[in-house]
């Protein structure tokens, strides 16, 4: 079956949508296939790092429960309140120390794994370039090779390191947090999730813009590198024909283009993170506003 089969009138729309999703997912996995060998080689360190990350996520979810209990103790005001509050404080300090320890572990192992991926890809690329004929280097720009060897591999390193962390953090903490909130109050949970669809839509739009901007930065970086290489390679010709000013102008224009593309990408990033903070805090404000209204003598505990 290929994509043209989707135009078949006999295909169920639901089946067509399912096929498109599986096709895109398979294509995405195919892009990460060259990294599989590094994940297998570092599987033990990566496994310990991921377990440490999950433990940190679990401990982060315990802190709000401890704070909840401490607030309830303040409201109840028994003779043992002081000692119990001190106990809750010591629990939070202990959890924080354990989080610091295991956060160091997962950063050391997972980010170390991403560095090994980067090193392996650079070595593979260099070895492969050594086997290519001269005709390849006459056809392909040196600037393009430099862009792939520097920026593209750096992006792969970030994806196999912090990208993996963000994926697991977002999934585990998101699902667990919603589960905790639903166990406390289902109605309040659904209300505070109102900004979520807006965040998803805006994230999808801005990530597309970031992808387009990153590709534009890569292209201009390639062109700038190639322009500078040509200038240095032909420096004798440039000086012999008194073309220094012309060459300087061309390199300056290319550099300004590179700066402009980076600024466009920076503007998108500058819009993305404040937007995420704004809507996340909007959900928090809803929880405080409506949750505070539920804190009455005959209702739920304030915690």
C-alpha positions in Angstrom: 0.0 0.0 0.0 1.2 3.5 -0.7 -0.2 7.0 -0.3 -2.0 6.8 -3.6 -4.2 4.2 -2.1 -5.7 6.8 0.2 -7.6 8.2 -2.9 -9.3 4.8 -3.3 -13.0 5.4 -2.8 -13.3 2.0 -1.0 -10.9 3.0 1.8 -12.5 3.8 5.1 -11.7 7.4 6.2 -10.7 6.2 9.7 -8.4 3.5 8.2 -6.9 6.2 5.9 -6.2 8.4 8.9 -4.7 5.5 10.7 -2.5 4.7 7.8 -1.2 8.3 7.4 -0.3 8.3 11.1 1.5 5.0 10.9 3.3 6.1 7.7 4.5 9.3 9.2 5.5 7.5 12.4 7.5 4.9 10.4 9.2 7.7 8.4 10.2 9.4 11.7 11.6 6.2 13.1 13.5 5.7 9.9 15.3 9.0 10.4 16.5 7.9 13.8 17.6 4.4 12.5 21.3 5.4 12.1 21.4 6.3 15.8 20.2 2.8 16.9 23.7 1.4 17.2 24.7 4.1 19.7 21.6 3.5 21.8 22.5 -0.2 21.9 26.1 0.4 22.8 25.2 2.8 25.6 22.1 0.8 26.7 23.2 0.2 30.3 24.2 3.8 31.0 21.2 5.1 29.2 18.9 2.7 31.2 20.3 3.8 34.5 20.0 7.4 33.4 16.4 7.0 32.4 15.6 5.2 35.7 17.2 8.1 37.6 15.1 10.6 35.6 11.9 8.7 36.4 12.9 8.6 40.1 13.4 12.4 40.0 10.0 12.9 38.3 8.4 10.7 41.0 10.0 12.7 43.8 9.0 16.0 42.3 5.4 14.8 42.4 5.8 14.0 46.1 6.7 17.5 47.1 3.2 19.0 46.5 1.7 16.2 48.6 4.0 17.0 51.5 3.2 20.8 51.1 -0.5 19.9 51.1 -0.2 18.0 54.3 1.8 20.8 55.9 -1.0 23.4 55.0 -3.6 21.1 56.4 -1.6 20.9 59.7 -1.5 24.7 59.9 -5.3 24.8 59.6 -5.9 22.1 62.1 -3.6 23.7 64.8 -3.0 20.8 67.2 -0.4 20.9 70.0 1.9 18.8 67.9 1.6 21.1 64.8 5.1 22.6 65.3 6.9 19.3 65.5 4.8 17.9 62.6 5.6 21.0 60.4 9.3 20.6 61.2 9.0 16.9 60.2 7.4 17.9 56.9 10.1 20.4 56.3 12.8 17.8 56.9 11.0 15.5 54.4 11.1 18.2 51.7 14.8 18.8 52.4 15.6 15.1 52.2 13.6 14.8 48.9 15.5 17.8 47.5 18.9 16.2 48.4 17.9 12.9 46.7 16.6 14.8 43.7 20.0 16.6 43.4 21.9 13.4 43.6 19.8 11.5 41.0 19.6 14.6 38.8 23.3 14.6 38.6 23.3 10.9 37.7 20.8 11.3 34.8 22.5 14.4 33.5 25.9 12.6 33.6 24.6 9.5 31.9 22.0 10.8 29.4 23.9 13.9 28.3 27.1 11.8 28.2 25.2 9.4 25.9 24.3 12.3 23.6 28.0 13.3 23.5 29.0 9.8 22.5 26.3 9.9 19.8 27.8 13.2 18.5 31.3 11.8 18.6 30.3 8.6 16.7 28.4 10.6 14.0 31.4 12.9 13.5 33.8 10.0 13.2 31.4 8.1 10.8 31.0 11.2 8.7 34.8 11.9 8.5 35.5 8.2 7.6 32.9 8.3 4.9 34.2 11.6 3.5 37.6 10.0 3.2 36.2 7.4 0.8 34.5 9.8 -1.6 36.0 10.7 -5.0 37.2 14.1 -5.9 34.2 14.6 -8.2 32.0 14.7 -5.1 33.8 17.6 -3.5 33.8 19.4 -6.8 30.0 19.1 -7.0 29.1 19.7 -3.3 29.9 22.9 -1.6 32.3 22.8 1.3 30.0 25.2 3.2 27.2 22.6 3.0 29.5 19.9 4.4 30.6 22.3 7.2 27.0 23.0 8.1 26.1 19.3 8.3 29.2 18.5 10.3 28.6 21.3 12.8 25.0 22.5 13.2 23.2 19.3 12.1 25.2 17.0 14.3 24.8 19.4 17.2 21.0 19.3 16.6 21.1 15.4 16.7 23.1 15.6 19.9 20.4 17.8 21.5 17.6 15.5 20.3 19.3 12.4 21.7 20.1 14.1 25.0 17.8 16.9 26.2 15.2 16.0 23.6 14.9 12.5 25.1 14.7 14.1 28.6 12.0 16.5 27.5 10.0 13.7 25.9 10.0 11.6 29.1 9.6 14.5 31.5 6.6 15.9 29.5 4.9 12.5 29.3 5.5 11.2 32.8 5.0 14.4 34.7 2.0 15.5 32.5 0.1 12.2 33.0 1.0 11.8 36.6 0.2 15.4 37.5 -3.2 15.2 35.8 -3.8 11.9 37.7 -3.0 13.5 41.0 -5.3 16.5 40.2 -8.2 14.2 39.2 -7.8 12.2 42.4 -8.3 15.5 44.3 -11.1 17.2 42.3 -12.2 16.1 38.8 -14.2 19.3 38.0 -11.3 21.6 39.0 -8.9 19.5 37.0 -11.0 19.8 33.8 -11.4 23.5 34.3 -7.6 24.1 34.8 -7.0 22.1 31.6 -8.9 24.7 29.5 -5.7 26.4 28.2 -4.3 23.1 27.1 -5.8 23.0 23.6 -4.6 26.5 22.9 -1.1 25.5 24.0 -1.1 22.5 21.7 -2.3 24.5 18.7 0.2 27.3 19.2 3.0 24.9 19.9 2.3 23.1 16.6 2.3 26.4 14.7 5.5 27.7 16.4 7.4 24.5 16.1 6.8 24.5 12.3 8.1 28.1 12.2 11.2 27.0 14.3 11.8 24.1 11.9 11.6 26.4 8.9 13.8 29.0 10.6 16.4 26.4 11.5 16.6 25.2 7.9 17.0 28.8 6.7 19.8 29.4 9.2 21.5 26.2 8.0 21.3 27.3 4.3 22.7 30.8 5.0 25.5 29.3 7.2 26.4 27.0 4.3 26.5 29.9 1.9 28.5 32.1 4.2 31.1 29.4 4.9 31.4 28.7 1.2 31.8 32.4 0.4 34.6 32.8 3.0 36.3 29.6 1.8 36.3 30.8 -1.8 37.7 34.2 -0.7 40.6 32.6 1.2 41.2 30.0 -1.5 41.4 32.7 -4.2 43.1 35.4 -2.2 45.9 35.8 -4.7 43.4 36.3 -7.5 41.4 38.8 -5.5 44.5 40.8 -4.6 45.9 40.7 -8.1 42.7 42.1 -9.5 42.2 44.6 -6.7 38.9 43.0 -5.7 39.2 43.3 -2.0 36.4 45.8 -1.6 34.1 43.8 -3.8 34.9 40.5 -1.9 34.4 42.3 1.5 31.0 43.6 0.4 29.8 40.1 -0.7 31.0 38.5 2.5 29.4 41.3 4.6 26.0 40.9 2.7 26.2 37.1 3.3 27.0 37.7 7.0 24.1 40.1 7.4 21.7 37.5 5.8 23.0 35.0 8.3 22.4 37.4 11.2 18.9 38.2 9.9 17.9 34.5 9.7 19.2 33.9 13.2 17.2 36.9 14.5 14.1 35.5 12.8 14.6 32.2 14.5 15.3 34.0 17.8 12.1 35.9 17.6 10.1 32.7 17.2 11.9 31.2 20.2 11.3 34.4 22.1 7.6 34.0 21.4 7.5 30.3 22.2 8.8 30.2 25.8 6.8 33.2 27.1 3.7 31.8 25.5 4.2 28.5 27.3 4.8 30.3 30.6 1.8 32.5 30.1 -0.7 29.6 29.5 0.9 27.4 32.1 0.5 30.1 34.7 -3.0 30.7 33.5 -3.9 27.2 34.4 -2.2 27.7 37.8 -4.2 30.9 38.3 -7.4 29.0 37.6 -6.5 26.4 40.2 -5.7 29.0 42.9 -8.8 31.0 42.1 -11.4 28.2 42.0 -9.5 26.0 44.4 -9.4 28.8 47.0 -13.2 29.1 46.8 -13.4 25.4 47.8 -11.5 26.1 51.0 -14.2 26.7 53.5 -14.8 25.3 57.0 -17.3 22.7 55.7 -15.4 21.9 52.6 -12.1 20.5 51.5 -8.9 21.0 53.4 -6.9 24.0 52.1 -4.0 21.8 51.1 
